[in-house]
Amino acid sequence: MTINCRGTLIDLSTPKVMGILNLTPDSFYDGGKYSGEQAILGQVEKMLNDGVTFIDIGAYSSRPGANHVPEAEELKRLLPILQSILKNFPDALISIDTFRSKVASESLQLGAAIINDISAANLDVEMLNVIAQHQVPYIMMHLKGTPQSMQKRVVYDDLLKDLLFFFSEKINNATSKKINDIIIDPGFGFAKTTAQNYILLNHLDLFQTFKVPILIGLSRKSMVYKILRSTPKEALNGTTALHTIALLKGANILRVHDVKEAHECIKLINELKANGL
């Protein structure tokens, strides 16, 4: 199971880590933490040293109830930092966390390698055309509504069947455009209650039927810290526990705030599987 990133084939049969780099002031865990260029470059270097394969840059917070960010502001936050990262770390594989086709297009022209779309093209119908034109890996996440409305849209006829139908339709749409490298993300915390998040995690192996890589994004989210009655800052241990379960159920990419710990988790699971799991 491989994806082509800027001419390099990445084998996802061994799980990989995607590090989160938020350029927003209001992200739920690290908003505003990396606000200067040197701080950002330092964090990129740390993630690369800790074993990251991909770095996911976002300039539009998608936390529940986040403020809407105009497209011009998203581009203003994102493009100079993307240029700086690729200038200093030219081999870095950068994913762009955006649902806007214009942001995706301009980022890909600068050298980004992957597009991570929380809406699976629901919020911008031109997104698939941009992905097809550039022939880059495309992460499609399940979301109902928008970041501003999603927590009011948590009612499903059947959670698992609804998500399986959603991805069947979205994968078909992408392949009809001759998009080859598709990654699916069930969207933990997006239009889902805490209980629904755990149902998804418990049945994550069902999504292997699509025979495409599965990305998991649950790092320090409320599904962890609410159960533990703690905070995002205190949720690393719980995150690692759930990453272990996700890997055992078929996750191929862990999207995380804490690269070193996720990389160690993958190494231990690989050793377990190599010895007869």
C-alpha positions in Angstrom: 0.0 0.0 0.0 1.9 3.1 -1.3 1.2 6.7 -2.1 3.2 8.9 -4.4 4.4 12.1 -2.7 6.4 14.4 -5.1 7.9 11.4 -6.9 8.7 9.4 -3.7 6.7 6.3 -3.0 5.7 6.0 0.7 4.9 2.5 1.9 2.0 2.7 4.3 1.8 -1.0 5.0 4.1 0.2 7.9 2.1 3.0 9.6 3.5 6.5 9.5 3.2 9.7 11.6 1.8 13.0 10.4 2.7 15.9 12.6 0.3 18.7 13.2 1.5 22.3 12.7 -1.3 24.8 13.3 -0.8 28.4 12.1 -4.0 29.5 13.8 -4.4 31.5 17.0 -7.5 29.5 18.1 -6.8 25.8 17.7 -8.0 23.8 20.7 -4.5 22.6 21.9 -1.7 24.6 20.4 -3.3 27.7 19.0 -0.8 30.6 18.7 2.0 28.5 20.0 4.0 28.6 16.8 3.4 32.2 15.7 6.8 33.3 14.6 8.9 31.9 11.7 11.7 30.7 13.8 9.4 29.0 16.3 7.7 27.3 13.3 11.0 26.1 11.8 12.2 24.9 15.1 9.0 22.8 15.5 9.4 21.4 12.0 13.0 20.4 12.7 11.9 18.8 16.0 9.2 16.7 14.3 11.6 15.6 11.5 14.1 14.5 14.1 11.4 12.7 16.1 10.5 10.5 13.1 7.7 12.3 11.3 6.9 11.3 7.7 4.4 14.1 6.9 3.8 17.5 8.3 0.2 18.8 8.1 -0.1 22.6 8.0 -3.4 24.3 8.8 -4.3 27.9 8.7 -8.0 27.5 9.4 -9.0 26.1 12.7 -11.6 23.4 12.4 -12.3 22.9 16.1 -16.0 22.9 17.0 -17.4 26.5 16.9 -14.2 28.0 15.5 -14.4 31.4 13.8 -14.8 31.5 10.1 -11.5 32.6 8.4 -11.7 34.4 5.0 -9.8 32.7 2.1 -7.4 35.7 1.8 -6.5 35.4 5.5 -5.9 31.6 5.2 -3.6 32.2 2.2 -1.8 35.0 4.0 -1.1 32.8 7.0 -0.2 29.8 5.0 1.8 30.5 1.9 4.8 32.4 3.4 5.3 29.7 6.0 5.0 26.9 3.4 7.7 28.6 1.3 10.0 29.0 4.4 9.6 25.4 5.4 10.4 24.1 2.0 13.3 26.4 1.6 14.8 25.2 4.9 13.7 21.6 4.6 13.3 20.9 0.9 12.7 17.1 1.4 9.9 17.6 3.9 6.6 16.1 2.8 4.0 18.8 3.5 0.3 18.2 3.7 -2.1 21.2 3.5 -5.1 21.1 5.8 -7.7 23.0 3.8 -11.2 22.6 2.3 -10.6 25.4 -0.3 -9.5 24.5 -3.8 -7.7 27.8 -4.3 -5.7 27.3 -1.2 -4.9 23.8 -2.3 -3.9 24.8 -5.8 -1.6 27.6 -4.7 0.0 25.4 -2.0 0.6 22.6 -4.5 2.2 25.0 -6.9 4.7 25.9 -4.2 5.6 22.3 -3.5 3.1 20.9 -1.0 2.8 17.1 -1.4 -0.7 16.2 0.0 -4.1 17.8 0.5 -6.0 17.1 3.7 -9.7 18.1 3.2 -12.0 17.9 6.2 -15.0 18.1 3.9 -14.1 15.5 1.2 -14.9 18.2 -1.3 -18.4 18.9 0.1 -17.4 22.5 0.9 -15.7 23.2 -2.4 -16.8 21.2 -5.5 -13.6 22.3 -7.4 -11.3 20.5 -5.0 -11.4 17.2 -6.9 -10.4 19.0 -10.1 -7.4 20.5 -8.4 -6.3 17.1 -7.0 -6.8 15.5 -10.3 -4.8 18.2 -12.1 -1.8 17.9 -9.7 -2.1 14.1 -9.1 -1.3 14.3 -5.4 -2.5 12.1 -2.5 -5.9 13.3 -1.2 -7.1 12.8 2.4 -10.9 12.9 2.5 -12.5 13.2 6.0 -16.1 12.6 7.0 -17.9 15.7 8.2 -21.5 16.8 8.3 -22.0 20.6 8.0 -19.2 22.9 8.7 -16.8 23.4 11.7 -19.3 26.1 12.9 -22.4 23.8 12.7 -21.1 20.2 12.9 -21.8 19.6 16.6 -25.5 20.1 16.0 -25.4 17.4 13.3 -24.7 14.2 15.3 -27.9 12.3 14.4 -27.4 9.3 12.1 -29.7 6.6 10.8 -26.9 4.1 11.5 -23.5 5.6 12.2 -21.3 2.9 10.7 -23.5 2.3 7.6 -23.8 6.0 7.0 -20.0 6.5 7.1 -19.4 3.4 4.9 -21.9 4.8 2.3 -20.3 8.3 2.5 -16.8 6.9 1.8 -18.0 4.6 -0.9 -19.6 7.6 -2.7 -16.6 9.9 -2.2 -14.0 7.3 -3.3 -16.1 6.7 -6.4 -16.2 10.4 -7.1 -12.5 10.7 -6.8 -11.6 7.6 -8.9 -13.9 8.9 -11.6 -11.6 11.9 -11.8 -8.6 9.5 -12.0 -7.4 10.4 -8.6 -5.2 7.5 -7.6 -3.9 8.1 -4.1 -6.9 8.3 -1.7 -6.7 8.3 2.1 -9.8 8.2 4.3 -10.3 9.7 7.7 -13.4 8.8 9.7 -13.3 12.3 11.3 -13.1 11.7 15.1 -14.7 14.6 16.8 -16.4 16.0 13.7 -20.2 15.8 13.9 -19.9 13.0 16.4 -20.6 12.6 20.1 -18.0 11.0 22.4 -19.9 7.7 22.3 -20.0 7.8 18.5 -16.3 8.4 18.4 -15.7 5.2 20.4 -18.1 3.2 18.3 -16.0 4.3 15.3 -12.8 3.4 16.9 -14.1 0.0 18.0 -15.2 -0.8 14.4 -12.3 0.9 12.6 -11.3 -2.3 10.9 -14.6 -2.1 8.8 -13.1 0.7 6.8 -10.3 -1.6 5.6 -12.8 -3.0 3.1 -12.1 0.1 0.9 -8.5 -1.1 0.5 -7.2 2.5 0.9 -5.0 3.9 3.7 -6.8 5.0 6.9 -5.7 8.2 8.7 -6.6 8.7 12.4 -6.8 12.1 14.0 -7.7 11.8 17.7 -4.7 13.5 19.3 -5.6 15.2 22.5 -9.2 15.5 21.5 -12.2 15.7 23.8 -12.9 12.0 23.3 -9.8 11.5 25.3 -9.8 14.2 27.9 -13.5 14.2 28.7 -13.4 10.6 29.6 -10.3 11.1 31.7 -11.8 14.4 33.2 -8.7 16.2 32.3 -7.6 18.8 29.7 -6.0 18.6 26.2 -2.6 19.4 27.9 -3.0 16.3 30.1 -4.2 14.0 27.3 -1.0 12.6 25.9 -1.2 9.3 27.8 -4.8 8.7 26.8 -4.0 9.6 23.2 -1.2 7.0 23.1 -3.6 4.4 24.5 -6.1 5.0 21.7 -3.4 5.2 19.1 -2.4 1.7 20.1 -6.0 0.5 19.5 -6.2 2.3 16.2 -3.0 0.7 14.9 -4.2 -2.8 15.9 -7.5 -2.1 14.0 -5.7 -1.0 10.8 -4.8 2.6 11.0 -2.0 3.6 8.5 -1.3 7.2 9.5 -1.5 8.8 12.9 -2.1 12.5 12.7 -0.6 13.8 16.0 0.7 16.7 18.1 3.3 14.5 19.7 5.5 12.9 17.0 8.0 11.1 19.2 5.4 9.3 21.3 3.4 8.3 18.3 6.5 7.0 16.5 7.4 4.9 19.5 3.8 3.5 19.6 4.1 2.4 16.0 7.5 0.8 16.6 6.1 -1.3 19.5 3.1 -2.4 17.5 5.3 -3.3 14.6 7.4 -5.5 16.9 4.3 -7.1 18.3 3.1 -7.9 14.8 6.5 -9.2 13.8 6.3 -11.7 16.6 3.1 -13.5 15.9 0.2 -11.1 16.4 
